[in-house]
Amino acid sequence: MKEVRVINKNFGRMLKYLRTKQGLSLRQIREMTGISESYVNRLENNGRLCPSYPVIEKLASALSVEPTDLLEVGSNKTNGGVVPLEQLLFSCEFTLDGVKTVSSEVVEQLLNLIDVINDVVWQRDTFIADIYEITEAVDELKQELNA
């Protein structure tokens, strides 16, 4: 009996995110990789099983990421299930736009921004104050990123 390869549901989402972030159409991905537009579209929408390694290599090259980045997201293996975002961000080194490793100070500011966005009320009488509070948190994050 043939083993069915299963892919993590986040693989397609990451693939689409990386493609759209770079402003690439499905046609451009096809031109860069030779992989059909419909196949990539089905991958992005979780309509396909796990692609082969050569396909992942081609996609990674076109999207300017390492094949291991796509493989890790595509894996269905977890290290103990769901973890709090704070734990995930503080326990793993990562880059922002592949430029530099994000410091723990940046992680702290990022989590602060998420908290501020989560905590705002968004009512008519607090709208301006909420926008100001979010803007301050964004500015603090940008300052830390540029430090």
FIMIGU-957171 format. One line per 4 residues: number of its first residue (from 1); their letters; for each residue y, z, x of N, C-alpha, C, O, CB. Coordinates in steps of 0.05 Angstrom, whole numbers, plus 5000, padded with zeros to 4 digits. Last residue first. Glycine has a CB too. Layout:
N
NUM = a = Y,Z,X,Y,Z,X,Y,Z,X,Y,Z,X,Y,Z,X  ...
REM end
This chain:
147
147 = anle = 5993,5313,5354,5997,5333,5375,5981,5326,5400,5982,5340,5420,5990,5361,5366  5982,5282,5311,5999,5270,5332,6003,5289,5356,6016,5282,5375,6025,5261,5321  5955,5316,5278,5942,5292,5287,5956,5280,5311,5944,5268,5329,5939,5272,5265  5995,5353,5266,5972,5362,5282,5956,5338,5293,5946,5339,5316,5953,5379,5265
143 = qkle = 6028,5321,5235,6038,5333,5260,6015,5341,5278,6016,5337,5302,6056,5357,5254  5994,5310,5192,6004,5288,5210,6014,5299,5236,6009,5287,5257,6025,5271,5196  5990,5362,5170,5966,5348,5180,5974,5326,5199,5963,5323,5221,5950,5336,5157  6043,5371,5155,6030,5389,5175,6005,5376,5187,6000,5378,5211,6022,5416,5161
139 = dvae = 6049,5330,5117,6065,5330,5141,6053,5348,5163,6053,5340,5186,6093,5339,5135  6013,5347,5078,6008,5321,5091,6024,5321,5118,6013,5312,5138,6017,5298,5073  6040,5394,5063,6013,5396,5074,6005,5370,5089,5993,5371,5110,5992,5402,5052  6087,5372,5042,6088,5391,5065,6061,5393,5078,6059,5392,5103,6097,5419,5056
135 = tiey = 6066,5344,4999,6080,5330,5020,6082,5347,5045,6078,5337,5068,6108,5321,5011  6048,5385,4967,6029,5366,4978,6041,5352,5002,6028,5348,5022,6019,5346,4957  6097,5409,4954,6077,5424,4968,6056,5406,4981,6047,5411,5004,6063,5443,4948  6122,5366,4927,6134,5377,4951,6113,5392,4968,6112,5389,4992,6158,5395,4944
131 = idai = 6089,5361,4882,6092,5339,4901,6103,5349,4928,6094,5340,4949,6110,5317,4889  6099,5412,4859,6072,5404,4868,6073,5381,4888,6059,5382,4909,6054,5396,4844  6152,5407,4846,6144,5428,4865,6116,5422,4876,6111,5426,4900,6144,5456,4852  6148,5366,4808,6164,5362,4832,6156,5383,4853,6154,5375,4877,6195,5365,4825
127 = ftdr = 6114,5392,4768,6107,5367,4781,6122,5363,4807,6110,5356,4827,6114,5344,4762  6121,5434,4736,6115,5440,4764,6111,5415,4780,6105,5417,4804,6090,5457,4765  6131,5416,4684,6151,5434,4696,6145,5441,4725,6162,5453,4739,6153,5460,4680  6086,5384,4674,6113,5373,4674,6133,5391,4689,6149,5381,4704,6122,5368,4646
123 = qwvv = 6033,5400,4719,6045,5401,4693,6074,5392,4696,6085,5392,4718,6044,5430,4681  5999,5405,4765,6006,5379,4754,6016,5381,4725,6008,5365,4708,5983,5361,4755  5980,5446,4797,5977,5448,4768,5981,5421,4755,5968,5415,4735,5996,5469,4757  5941,5449,4858,5966,5442,4843,5960,5440,4813,5937,5434,4805,5978,5416,4853
119 = dniv = 5892,5457,4884,5905,5480,4870,5930,5472,4854,5939,5488,4837,5913,5500,4891  5876,5410,4908,5859,5422,4888,5873,5443,4871,5867,5447,4848,5834,5434,4901  5917,5403,4945,5914,5383,4924,5897,5395,4901,5903,5390,4878,5900,5358,4935  5907,5449,4977,5933,5446,4963,5930,5426,4940,5939,5432,4917,5955,5437,4982
115 = diln = 5856,5437,4997,5860,5461,4980,5886,5458,4964,5887,5465,4940,5862,5486,4998  5867,5392,5027,5848,5390,5004,5852,5413,4985,5852,5410,4961,5819,5389,5014  5901,5415,5065,5911,5394,5047,5893,5391,5023,5903,5389,5000,5913,5367,5062  5865,5449,5090,5888,5460,5077,5899,5440,5057,5906,5447,5034,5910,5468,5097
111 = llqe = 5831,5412,5113,5820,5430,5092,5843,5443,5076,5841,5446,5052,5802,5452,5104  5868,5391,5150,5855,5374,5130,5844,5391,5107,5848,5384,5084,5832,5357,5143  5878,5436,5182,5900,5424,5166,5889,5406,5144,5900,5405,5122,5919,5409,5185  5826,5444,5204,5839,5465,5188,5861,5454,5171,5864,5461,5147,5850,5487,5207
107 = vves = 5821,5396,5232,5802,5403,5210,5814,5424,5192,5813,5422,5168,5775,5413,5221  5861,5403,5270,5863,5382,5250,5845,5387,5226,5853,5383,5203,5857,5354,5263  5838,5446,5298,5864,5450,5285,5869,5428,5264,5880,5434,5242,5887,5449,5306  5793,5423,5319,5789,5443,5298,5815,5449,5284,5815,5457,5261,5777,5469,5310
103 = svtk = 5805,5352,5327,5804,5380,5337,5800,5398,5313,5802,5391,5290,5831,5387,5351  5768,5293,5329,5786,5310,5313,5782,5339,5322,5760,5349,5324,5780,5307,5283  5769,5245,5380,5754,5267,5367,5774,5285,5353,5794,5293,5365,5736,5282,5387  5801,5183,5366,5797,5207,5382,5782,5228,5366,5782,5228,5341,5824,5218,5391
99 = vgdl = 5786,5134,5337,5805,5135,5360,5800,5160,5377,5796,5157,5401,5833,5136,5350  5759,5124,5290,5746,5118,5315,5763,5121,5340,5755,5112,5362,5735,5091,5314  5787,5144,5248,5791,5116,5255,5779,5109,5282,5788,5090,5294,5821,5109,5254  5772,5203,5276,5788,5192,5255,5796,5164,5263,5810,5161,5283,5814,5210,5249
95 = tfec = 5708,5230,5291,5733,5217,5299,5747,5208,5273,5735,5205,5252,5727,5193,5317  5675,5294,5299,5678,5267,5287,5705,5256,5296,5722,5270,5306,5677,5269,5256  5626,5344,5306,5648,5330,5318,5650,5303,5305,5630,5290,5299,5645,5327,5349  5610,5393,5258,5604,5367,5269,5630,5356,5282,5651,5358,5271,5594,5348,5248
91 = sfll = 5626,5441,5237,5601,5441,5253,5595,5414,5266,5578,5413,5283,5578,5448,5235  5671,5434,5206,5673,5451,5231,5648,5449,5248,5650,5455,5272,5679,5480,5223  5652,5402,5165,5674,5393,5182,5676,5409,5208,5681,5397,5229,5700,5394,5167  5611,5434,5142,5606,5407,5152,5627,5398,5172,5620,5388,5193,5604,5388,5128
87 = qelp = 5639,5480,5127,5617,5482,5146,5611,5454,5158,5607,5452,5183,5592,5493,5133  5674,5458,5089,5684,5472,5113,5663,5473,5135,5669,5468,5158,5693,5500,5105  5639,5439,5050,5655,5420,5066,5665,5433,5091,5665,5421,5112,5679,5410,5049  5575,5470,5047,5603,5470,5041,5618,5451,5059,5611,5448,5083,5615,5499,5043
83 = vvgg = 5517,5428,5038,5532,5449,5053,5561,5448,5045,5571,5427,5036,5529,5444,5084  5454,5414,5011,5483,5412,5008,5496,5435,5024,5486,5458,5023,5491,5414,4978  5398,5411,5057,5411,5407,5031,5442,5406,5033,5453,5399,5053,5403,5428,5012  5375,5414,5106,5376,5438,5090,5391,5435,5064,5397,5455,5050,5388,5460,5105
79 = ntkn = 5391,5364,5128,5385,5388,5144,5389,5413,5128,5404,5430,5135,5403,5389,5170  5359,5307,5101,5381,5326,5102,5372,5350,5119,5348,5354,5122,5390,5335,5074  5346,5238,5098,5338,5264,5109,5362,5282,5110,5384,5274,5119,5326,5261,5137  5358,5188,5085,5355,5207,5062,5347,5235,5072,5343,5253,5056,5334,5197,5043
75 = sgve = 5405,5149,5120,5381,5166,5120,5381,5184,5096,5402,5194,5087,5379,5182,5146  5454,5124,5121,5432,5112,5105,5408,5130,5102,5392,5126,5084,5425,5087,5117  5482,5153,5157,5490,5155,5130,5468,5144,5112,5464,5154,5089,5516,5139,5125  5454,5138,5203,5455,5166,5196,5463,5169,5167,5452,5186,5152,5475,5181,5214
71 = lldt = 5461,5082,5205,5434,5093,5201,5435,5122,5192,5419,5131,5175,5419,5091,5228  5516,5078,5214,5505,5068,5188,5477,5080,5183,5470,5087,5161,5504,5038,5188  5517,5101,5265,5534,5111,5244,5523,5103,5216,5522,5119,5198,5563,5102,5247  5483,5068,5294,5474,5095,5288,5491,5108,5266,5481,5125,5251,5475,5112,5313
67 = pevs = 5515,5022,5302,5492,5021,5283,5482,5049,5276,5474,5053,5253,5469,5005,5295  5585,5037,5304,5559,5038,5317,5536,5036,5296,5539,5047,5274,5555,5063,5334  5633,4990,5278,5621,5017,5280,5595,5015,5295,5584,4993,5299,5617,5030,5252  5657,4942,5260,5667,4957,5284,5658,4986,5285,5674,5004,5292,5697,4955,5285
63 = lasa = 5635,4911,5223,5652,4932,5213,5663,4950,5235,5676,4970,5230,5636,4949,5194  5603,4876,5252,5625,4865,5236,5645,4886,5227,5669,4881,5224,5614,4851,5211  5567,4914,5273,5584,4898,5291,5608,4887,5276,5630,4888,5285,5567,4875,5303  5542,4932,5226,5557,4951,5243,5576,4936,5261,5599,4944,5265,5537,4968,5260
59 = lkei = 5517,4885,5209,5538,4897,5192,5555,4916,5209,5579,4916,5207,5525,4913,5169  5480,4878,5251,5500,4857,5245,5523,4869,5229,5546,4863,5234,5487,4834,5229  5449,4925,5247,5464,4919,5272,5486,4898,5266,5508,4902,5276,5445,4908,5293  5428,4920,5196,5446,4942,5201,5462,4936,5226,5486,4942,5227,5430,4968,5204
55 = vpys = 5395,4876,5206,5417,4873,5186,5437,4895,5191,5461,4890,5191,5406,4874,5157  5358,4898,5243,5376,4875,5251,5399,4871,5231,5421,4864,5240,5359,4850,5252  5334,4938,5209,5352,4946,5231,5369,4922,5241,5392,4926,5246,5335,4956,5255  5339,4922,5138,5325,4923,5164,5345,4930,5186,5369,4928,5183,5311,4897,5170
51 = pclr = 5364,4964,5085,5363,4939,5100,5348,4944,5127,5344,4966,5136,5391,4929,5106  5332,4997,5031,5344,5000,5058,5342,4974,5073,5320,4962,5075,5330,5022,5074  5340,4959,4971,5327,4979,4987,5341,4979,5014,5359,4963,5020,5297,4974,4990  5396,4949,4927,5376,4940,4947,5364,4964,4961,5376,4985,4962,5389,4920,4967
47 = gnne = 5438,4968,4898,5419,4951,4884,5398,4940,4902,5382,4923,4894,5433,4929,4871  5483,4996,4914,5457,5009,4914,5436,4994,4898,5419,5006,4885,5460,5037,4903  5528,4967,4923,5524,4978,4897,5497,4990,4892,5488,4995,4870,5529,4957,4876  5522,4949,4975,5545,4966,4969,5542,4980,4942,5552,5002,4938,5571,4950,4969
43 = lrnv = 5477,4916,4968,5476,4940,4985,5498,4960,4978,5493,4984,4975,5478,4932,5015  5500,4877,4936,5478,4893,4925,5474,4918,4942,5468,4940,4931,5452,4878,4923  5536,4855,4973,5546,4867,4948,5525,4885,4935,5531,4907,4926,5553,4845,4928  5501,4835,5010,5519,4857,5018,5529,4871,4993,5531,4895,4992,5543,4846,5035
39 = yses = 5476,4795,4978,5460,4817,4990,5478,4840,4997,5471,4863,4991,5445,4806,5014  5519,4762,4965,5505,4776,4943,5489,4799,4954,5487,4820,4942,5488,4757,4928  5533,4741,5015,5552,4758,5000,5538,4775,4979,5544,4798,4975,5574,4741,4987  5483,4742,5066,5495,4732,5042,5513,4752,5028,5509,4776,5030,5473,4723,5022
35 = igtm = 5497,4744,5135,5484,4758,5112,5498,4750,5086,5523,4750,5085,5485,4789,5116  5525,4725,5177,5505,4708,5166,5489,4720,5143,5470,4708,5133,5485,4700,5188  5568,4753,5197,5541,4764,5201,5519,4744,5194,5497,4746,5204,5538,4789,5186  5617,4728,5187,5614,4744,5212,5585,4750,5218,5577,4752,5242,5630,4769,5210
31 = eriq = 5610,4706,5137,5617,4689,5159,5612,4703,5186,5605,4690,5206,5646,4680,5157  5600,4753,5107,5579,4732,5109,5585,4714,5133,5567,4707,5149,5578,4715,5083  5650,4777,5112,5626,4790,5123,5603,4770,5127,5590,4770,5147,5617,4814,5105  5680,4740,5084,5685,4744,5113,5662,4758,5126,5654,4751,5149,5711,4760,5117
27 = rlsl = 5658,4747,5033,5656,4721,5046,5660,4724,5076,5646,4712,5092,5676,4701,5034  5675,4798,5021,5646,4793,5024,5642,4767,5038,5623,4764,5054,5632,4793,4996  5733,4812,5062,5720,4803,5037,5690,4801,5042,5681,4800,5065,5732,4777,5026  5766,4865,5095,5747,4843,5096,5735,4837,5069,5727,4855,5054,5725,4849,5116
23 = gqkt = 5800,4907,5106,5810,4884,5091,5792,4860,5092,5801,4837,5090,5837,4876,5102  5781,4952,5127,5788,4932,5146,5799,4906,5133,5805,4887,5146,5764,4925,5164  5769,4978,5080,5789,4990,5098,5799,4970,5118,5822,4970,5126,5777,5015,5112  5728,4947,5060,5754,4945,5047,5776,4957,5064,5799,4948,5064,5753,4959,5020
19 = rlyk = 5686,4963,5097,5694,4935,5093,5722,4933,5081,5738,4917,5092,5674,4921,5075  5683,5019,5091,5690,5007,5117,5699,4978,5114,5718,4970,5128,5665,5008,5135  5670,5021,5035,5694,5034,5046,5702,5021,5072,5726,5015,5076,5689,5064,5049  5620,4995,5035,5643,4983,5020,5669,4995,5030,5689,4981,5033,5640,4988,4990
15 = lmrg = 5591,5032,5066,5593,5003,5074,5617,4990,5060,5633,4977,5074,5567,4989,5065  5595,5078,5036,5607,5077,5062,5611,5048,5071,5632,5041,5083,5590,5093,5083  5566,5062,4991,5594,5070,4988,5608,5069,5015,5631,5060,5016,5595,5099,4976  5516,5052,5012,5531,5030,5000,5560,5037,4998,5578,5020,5002,5520,5024,4973
11 = fnkn = 5502,5105,5029,5503,5083,5047,5521,5060,5037,5538,5050,5051,5475,5073,5053  5496,5143,4990,5522,5141,5002,5525,5118,5022,5547,5111,5030,5528,5167,5017  5443,5143,4975,5462,5131,4956,5490,5128,4969,5506,5112,4959,5464,5147,4931  5398,5125,5026,5416,5145,5015,5436,5132,4998,5447,5110,5005,5429,5162,5037
7 = ivrv = 5341,5085,5012,5366,5089,5026,5383,5110,5011,5382,5113,4987,5382,5063,5028  5272,5076,5025,5293,5085,5007,5318,5091,5024,5317,5100,5046,5284,5111,4992  5220,5032,5030,5242,5044,5045,5264,5051,5025,5274,5034,5010,5253,5025,5067  5154,5039,5013,5181,5032,5003,5202,5047,5019,5202,5071,5021,5183,5038,4973
3 = ekm = 5097,5015,5045,5116,5037,5042,5143,5027,5033,5153,5007,5045,5118,5053,5069  5043,4982,5012,5068,4980,5028,5086,5003,5023,5091,5011,5000,5082,4953,5022  4976,5000,5017,5000,5000,5000,5025,5000,5018,5027,5016,5036,5000,5024,4981
REM end
